[in-house]
Amino acid sequence: MDDGRCPDGVWAEAASKTLRKGSADVLAAIESKDLSAAKLSFASMTKACAACHNAHKEKK
């Protein structure tokens, strides 16, 4: 985002906040060997990806 490539708020929210937090949460869950928490955190990450991809998907 610092290099000006951030297209909009959807991308900023997904990439900057949700994806970063989700990946940090996944790593913390892995370190604590908490499979359930890791699955929940990973689901949060994939929702962030989906939200951004859905918002920026090319219309054909």
Backbone torsions as a table, in degrees:
resi	resn	phi	psi	omega
1	MET	NA	-25.9	-179.6
2	ASP	-68.7	-21.6	-177.0
3	ASP	-94.0	10.0	175.9
4	GLY	83.7	8.4	-178.6
5	ARG	-84.6	-6.3	-177.8
6	CYS	-66.8	110.9	-176.0
7	PRO	-74.0	-31.7	-178.0
8	ASP	-170.5	-176.2	-177.7
9	GLY	-67.1	-32.3	178.1
10	VAL	-61.4	-47.6	179.5
11	TRP	-63.4	-44.7	-178.1
12	ALA	-60.6	-44.6	179.7
13	GLU	-63.7	-46.8	-177.0
14	ALA	-67.6	-48.6	-174.5
15	ALA	-78.7	-42.7	-172.7
16	SER	-81.3	-45.6	-173.6
17	LYS	-97.4	-64.4	-170.7
18	THR	-64.8	-46.6	-177.6
19	LEU	-67.8	-42.4	179.0
20	ARG	-64.9	-45.0	-179.8
21	LYS	-65.2	-44.3	179.9
22	GLY	-60.4	-42.6	-179.8
23	SER	-69.1	-37.2	176.7
24	ALA	-65.3	-39.5	178.5
25	ASP	-66.5	-38.3	176.9
26	VAL	-61.9	-46.9	179.6
27	LEU	-61.5	-41.0	178.2
28	ALA	-64.2	-40.6	179.1
29	ALA	-66.0	-38.5	177.9
30	ILE	-64.4	-45.1	-179.8
31	GLU	-61.8	-34.2	179.3
32	SER	-91.3	3.8	178.6
33	LYS	56.8	42.1	179.7
34	ASP	-106.0	93.4	-175.7
35	LEU	-62.3	-42.1	-179.1
36	SER	-61.1	-46.3	178.6
37	ALA	-65.1	-37.0	178.6
38	ALA	-63.5	-42.3	178.9
39	LYS	-64.0	-43.2	179.0
40	LEU	-63.6	-42.7	-180.0
41	SER	-66.9	-39.4	178.5
42	PHE	-64.9	-38.8	177.5
43	ALA	-61.9	-38.5	177.2
44	SER	-63.0	-40.8	178.5
45	MET	-62.2	-46.3	-177.3
46	THR	-68.2	-29.7	175.3
47	LYS	-66.8	-36.7	177.4
48	ALA	-63.6	-43.7	178.1
49	CYS	-61.5	-47.5	-177.3
50	ALA	-62.4	-41.2	-179.3
51	ALA	-60.4	-44.6	-179.2
52	CYS	-69.6	-45.5	-179.7
53	HIS	-62.5	-39.9	178.8
54	ASN	-64.9	-39.2	-178.8
55	ALA	-70.5	-28.0	-174.2
56	HIS	-114.3	11.4	-179.5
57	LYS	-67.0	136.0	178.6
58	GLU	-66.5	132.7	175.7
59	LYS	-87.9	130.4	-179.8
60	LYS	-108.9	NA	NA
